[in-house]
Amino acid sequence: MRALVLTGPGEAAVEEVEPPVAGPGEVVVAVERAGVCGTDLELFTGHMSYLGTGRAWYPLRPGHEWCGRVAAVGAAVDPSWLGRRVTGDTMLGCGRCERCREGRHHVCAELAELGISRGRAGALAERVAVPVAALYALPDAVDETLGALVEPGGNALRAVRAAALRPGERLLVLGTGTIGLLVALFARAHGVETHLLGRDRDGLRLARELGFAGAWTRPSLPDLAWHAVVDAAANAPELPALALELVEPAGRVVCVGLAGTPSTIDTRDLVLKDVTAVGILGGSVGLAGAVAAYADGSVDARPLVAATVGLAETADVLAGHRPPWAGPGPKIHIDPRR
């Protein structure tokens, strides 16, 4: 089968590889759509921290935002999964430890991340092997575009839940990329007054097109009471401190964005403002909620996808080339069948 293979920093190509076989407790999924994520870009450039710690290594087959149809099942898997449309969890715990047993498999000490770490091949390929325990069935109302947005949607929904706002309270989202816009969409669906802070003109324009009148740059940001602030920006180490500065006393700061260098905050501000700070790693416990919100129409994330291209174009996308006909959305999808 064809799969995208990263062989070193800045080196990516579609190669013919052996197709996966469903082991015990696994299925093989024929991939219909996969998203290119910021993590994939870091793996491509070589800047991903796992490459330095030995948790990831080249050659590597990326892709962790995906959907498809079950094409084969392994031993001890219910055959009724065959032919079903599915997506799946990126975070694959050992299933045996206390963290996994308590539903915290995303922080398992033996965690393997699909398409990211410990050699687990990802979904930027024609087929991918996935543990059946990680699968989520997709209803007919969730098309391929939305199906491949479930994983980032789960991250965004977890961030909204962590903000713990009541309907009518005010949220500020820092960042207008995929996660920032998804956070805004899920927050609005929960009845929260939602604003975004960005510096990218396309991101701000898209936010306004999505119906968010409160889409600001730093100089134009109004002096309002922000009951929670979500840092959803990529590679902006200064934003956690800004979030802490802007949030209301006794409010919440939620960090889902990651920077390549350390972020610093003054914990005196955290304590004296009585602020709760929450970190979000992965979408695991938000995936079912994301599927439900997409299915019932309360969240429509499809405008975030600027273009869908074939597997052969993936290396160009990773190198920063957008199709000239792409829309304003921040996300590029790959259809491995092309």
Buried (B, 14 or more C-beta within 10 A) or exposed (E): BBBBBBEEBEEBEBBEBEBBEBBEBBBBBBBBBBBBBBBBBBBBBBEBEBBEEEBBEEEBBBBBBBBBBBBBBBEEBEEEBEEBBBBBBBBBBEEEBEBBEEEBBBBBEBBBBBBBBBEBBBBBBBBBBBBBBBBBEBEEEBBBBBBBBBBBBBBBBBBBBBBBBEEEBBBBBBBBBBBBBBBBBBBBBBEBBBBBBBEBEBBBBBBEEBEBEBBBEEEEBEEEEBBBBBBBBBEBBEBBBBBBBBBBEEBBBBBBBBBEEEBEBEEEEBEEBEBBBBEBBBBBBBBEBBBBBBBEEEBBBEBBBBBBBEBBBBBBBBEEEEBEEBBEBBBBBBBBEE
